[in-house]
Amino acid sequence: MNAQTLAVDGGSPVRTAPWPQRRLFGEEEKQAAIELFDRSIASGEAFGYNGPEEEAYGAEFAAYLGGGHADAVNSGTTAVYVALRALELEPFSEIIVPPITDPGGVMPVPLMGCIPVPADTAPGSYNTDAARIAARLTPRTRAILVAHIAGIPCDMDPILDLARARNLPVVEDCAQAHGAVYRGRKVGTLGDIAAFSTMFGKHHATGGQGGVVFTRDAARYQKVRWMSDRGKPFGLPPGSGNAVAALNLNSDELACAIGRVQLRKLPGILARRRRFAADLARACQALQTVRVVEAPPDCENACWFLFFRLDAARLRVDKATFVAAVKAEGIPCEATYLHTPALADWCRQHRVFGDSGFPWTDPQYGGDPQAVYELPNALAADATHFRMGIHENCGAAEVADIAAAFAKVERAYRA
Ligand SMILES: Cc1ncc(COP(=O)(O)O)c(C=O)c1O
């Protein structure tokens, strides 16, 4: 046995040191929480929601996106829900949804009585594009929801052109893409309304769970406020009753106090993630079979996770075997990111409201309740890529170890 022997075959792994801790929350967040409690204790008033911290967080979040209006809510899933509800769509509307995304990025659609229609990904990509969306439009389509997966922006200009030509609102799911830039514009500012997740695994967080709805349109923001807080008559004359029926999906003062600190850290977090990704791409250049997937040259990746294209045709093994060998070398990575909510059983079997199959099965829908939406590009993209969760504390040592592990496994398995 020598240094070339793969760890899966009993050799020594490239890396034995533990992966660095992310350390997302520190003394500053703790201090912000303590100050909130101190103020509450001194005044005798419990802190609540819609108070000064939430107002400030919303204003600072909007300022980060270049101006507009932001409403903090309690998760990324509810941010998508509120963003869609603010469009005031009628039940049975078809909404184009992302092919690959978290279930929380699609489940709000049937919960609103609407029909999720997934557009396939662009070839070789985890993101959809205008051509794939156009192929799924019907006279029943009422909105387009896109997600910038892994932090790489969708090619938005053609999507926005298509949406404008059909008079369809565009919702951006930016859960994975805080601070990503498309042709000089931050994602979230491109479409009509945007949803962010601020749960603890995202670029910046408001605590364990959280989300933000952002729009530049003041009238739409009023609807956002209604939809996240039981239809309370924000923006209506004093004495107005609740404007609509809606859930209580509010964030709160504690979450927003943490979020304000986190927002100040976001530029540094992004810069470190981008540097890591760029260094890793450079370190992988000499490899024959693995390439870091980077954003197009006119975009800036937010690098929520990294994914790699694997040219398995030049290997003696399949992707799963390659990735298992890399993992055994002490490098955390996963063979797949095949989260396709619209192909999942809950969606295909219409498991939303009891056994009714609503909204798909309702005669008012008018579309085919049994429609099967094939996603060949999404499946093909996933078959040729693997992924790695990264964070801003990954640095030069991790770059070196990842590149060394890829090189070792490639050497052992090259055809
Ligand atoms: C693209 C996307 N949309 C929505 C969500 C749901 O966000 P949350 O987990 O905060 O509800 C996620 C979560 O990872 C996501 O990645």
Ligand as a Chemical Component Dictionary entry (heavy atoms), coordinates in Angstrom:
data_LIG
# 
_chem_comp.id                   LIG 
_chem_comp.type                 NON-POLYMER 
_chem_comp.pdbx_formal_charge   0 
_chem_comp.three_letter_code    LIG 
# 
loop_
_chem_comp_atom.comp_id 
_chem_comp_atom.atom_id 
_chem_comp_atom.alt_atom_id 
_chem_comp_atom.type_symbol 
_chem_comp_atom.charge 
_chem_comp_atom.model_Cartn_x 
_chem_comp_atom.model_Cartn_y 
_chem_comp_atom.model_Cartn_z 
_chem_comp_atom.pdbx_ordinal 
LIG C1 C1 C 0 -34.375 27.572 -3.308 1  
LIG C2 C2 C 0 -35.030 27.440 -1.969 2  
LIG N1 N1 N 0 -36.278 27.895 -1.809 3  
LIG C3 C3 C 0 -36.910 27.819 -0.622 4  
LIG C4 C4 C 0 -36.286 27.262 0.467  5  
LIG C5 C5 C 0 -37.029 27.167 1.766  6  
LIG O1 O1 O 0 -36.422 27.967 2.735  7  
LIG P1 P1 P 0 -36.603 27.641 4.290  8  
LIG O2 O2 O 0 -35.853 26.391 4.586  9  
LIG O3 O3 O 0 -36.047 28.837 4.971  10 
LIG O4 O4 O 0 -38.071 27.494 4.517  11 
LIG C6 C6 C 0 -34.979 26.787 0.361  12 
LIG C7 C7 C 0 -34.274 26.181 1.518  13 
LIG O5 O5 O 0 -33.149 25.720 1.419  14 
LIG C8 C8 C 0 -34.333 26.875 -0.889 15 
LIG O6 O6 O 0 -33.078 26.439 -1.060 16 
# 
loop_
_chem_comp_bond.comp_id 
_chem_comp_bond.atom_id_1 
_chem_comp_bond.atom_id_2 
_chem_comp_bond.value_order 
_chem_comp_bond.pdbx_ordinal 
LIG C1 C2 SING 1  
LIG C2 N1 SING 2  
LIG C2 C8 DOUB 3  
LIG N1 C3 DOUB 4  
LIG C3 C4 SING 5  
LIG C4 C5 SING 6  
LIG C4 C6 DOUB 7  
LIG C5 O1 SING 8  
LIG O1 P1 SING 9  
LIG P1 O2 DOUB 10 
LIG P1 O3 SING 11 
LIG P1 O4 SING 12 
LIG C6 C7 SING 13 
LIG C6 C8 SING 14 
LIG C7 O5 DOUB 15 
LIG C8 O6 SING 16 
# 
